Amino acid sequence: MKNFNFSSLSNKDVYELSEFVVIENFNHHTEELNYAQFSKEVNDIYHEELSFKDSKIFVSRDGNQKINGSIRVLKWNQRDILPLEKLFMINPSTLTNTKDIDIWHIGRFAIKKGIDKTGFGIFKTLMAYAINEVCQNKNSVAIAECDAKLLKVLKLMGIEAITLAEPIHYLGSETIPVLLTYNGLKKFLDKNYHLMAQNLDTLHQSVVFHQTA
């Protein structure tokens, strides 16, 4: 982990993020990706990320400043159309019994293929950064879309994940929508808070990603 650094992502790097997410999703699931399909998937992700009013994107970069891990978290504003609604036709507001619950979305999670020895450490650190945002308020839940392998890893780490619908094929894999409870997320955060950089407060102030014109 000494050769990697964790930081927030600026506006100008969102296209780089989009390319990384698409490439790694297909790399991990060993599916062929032609140029037309690649361009479409990248542009779809890029424009979707730009459409969100506020989000926080965390990345890990290697010694050559290439992204080798990413995650994005946003607090739902009741207006943005999240992947849960777009892909599964599920309205996020129907997932809780009260309006006092903050709903967060965690997405764009990807780890570069071929860094197996350090990949799990990158995974846990990125998750800690994202979950730290959610757990600022105990009346919070998170939603996410993940493949079966990732879902299994989340549960092994003690993160309670409630399946919301049958899987669909998306970005090269069977994708499952899940609801992540506050208690499960807080349990993980308490165990892994030390993984976050010591300059978390400074990072906290600099990672808000604003919609561009």
N, C-alpha and C positions, 0 to 999 in steps of 0.2 A: 504493500500500500504506500510505501515511501515515494514511489515514482509517479504517483497519481495525485492530482489536486482537485478539490471540489469547489465549485463556484456557482453563481447564478448566471443565467443566460440573458444577453441583451437582445434588443429588437433585431439587430442586424444579423444575428446568428440563428434565427428561427428556421430559416430555410435549411441551414446545415443540420439542425435538429431533425427536421422532417425527413431529410435524406437518410440520416443515421437510423431513425426508427424503422423506416421501410426496409432498408438493406438488412438490418439485423433481424427483424422479424422473419424475413424470408430465409436468411442464412441459417437461422436456428431450426427452421422447419424444412430445410432442404428442398424447397420448391423452386422451379425455374421462374425467372422474372424477366419478361421481355421489356424492351425500352418503353414502349407505349404504356404498358401497365405500370411500370416504375414511375414514369412521369405523372401519370394520373394519380397514383397513390400519394406521391410526394406533394403534389399541388393540393390535393384534397386536405391533407393534414396541415399543410402550411396555411391555407386560407381558413381552416377551422380554428387554428390557434390564433390567427389574427382577429377572428370574430369575437373572441372572448374579451370582455371588458377589462378584467384584471386576472392575472394568473401568475404563479411563481414556478419557474423552471429551474431545476437544479441539474447540473451535469458533472461528470467526472472527466478529466482530460489526462492523457498520458504525457510523457516527457516531450513529445513532439506537438503538444497542444491539440491533438486529435481527440474528439469525443469518444469515450469508451463506455459511457453509461449515462442514462438520462431518466428523469422523472418530472412530471408536471402536476401541480396541485392548484385547485381553485375552489373558492367558496361560491356556491351557486347563488345567483342573484334573482332567481325565479323567472329570468327572461332568456338567458342563454340556452340554446338547444344543445344538450349534452349528448354524447354518443349513446347513452342508455336509451334516450328517447328516439334518436335517429335510427339506431340499429335494431332495437328491441321493442320500440313503441311503448315504452314504460315511462309514465310521467313521474319524475322524481318526487314531486309533492305528495304522491299517494303512498310513499314508503314510510311515512311517519304519521303518528296519531295527533301530533300537535304542531302548531306553527312556530313554536319556540325552539325547535331543533334546527341547528345549522346543518345544511347538507353540503358536503365537499365532494369533489370529484378528483380522483387520482388517476393519471393516465400517462401516456408516452413513455412508459417504462421499457427500457431496452438495455441490454448489456452486450458488449462486443463479443462475438464468438471467438474462441481461441485463447481467452484469458481465464481459464477454468480455476487456476490456483488462487487468483485474486478476485474473480468475479463475484463470489459470494460476499466478500467483504465490501465490495463496491455496492452490491445489492442492498445489504443491510444499512450502509451509510446513507444511500439515497433515500431509502424507505424512512430512516430516522428523520431526515430533513423534512420530508413531506408530511409524515405523521405528526411532527412537532407543530406544524401549522394547524392541523385539525384539532389537536388536543389543547389548544389555547382556551377552549371553552368545553366544559364537560358535557354540555347539551349539544353534542355533535355526533354525526355519523359520516361515513365516507362511502362512496360507491365507486366501483371500478369494473373494468372488463379485462379478464385475463384468461390465458389458456389453462388447460388442465394441469400441466406441470407446475406452473406458477401458483395455481390455487393450492396444490398439495404442499408446496413450500411454505406458503403463508400459514396454512393450518399447522404445520409442523413447528413453526416459530411461535405458535400460540395466538395468532391473529384470527379471531373468530370471523369467518366469512360465510354469509348466508346466500345461497344460490337463489337468484331471482327469476331465471327463465332457462329454457333449453338453449344449448350452445348454437352458435352459427359460425360459418366459415368467414373469417375476416383477417386480412393481412397475413395470409399464409398459414393460419392455424384455426382450430376450433376455439372460439372465444365465448367465455361464460360471464354473464353479468353477476356481480356480487355486491352485497351490502356488508360493510365492515363496521362493527360496533365500537363505541368509544372504549369500553372496558378492555377489549382485545387489543386495540391500538395503543392504549396507555400502558398496558402490560409490556408490550414490545418496546415502547419508547423508554420506559424506566430501565430496562435491561441494556439498552443500546444508546442511551443519550450521550455517553462518552465518545461515541464515534464521530460526532459532529465537531466541526472546527471550533477552536476557541473564540474565533471572531464572529460567533453566531449573531450577536446583537447587530454588528455592522452589516453582516450579510442580510439580516432580517429587514433592514431598512432599504436595501438596494435591489431587491429581487422582484419588485412589483413590475409586471409586464403590462404596459398600457396599450390599448388598441391604437393602431396607426391609421392614418387616413388613406 
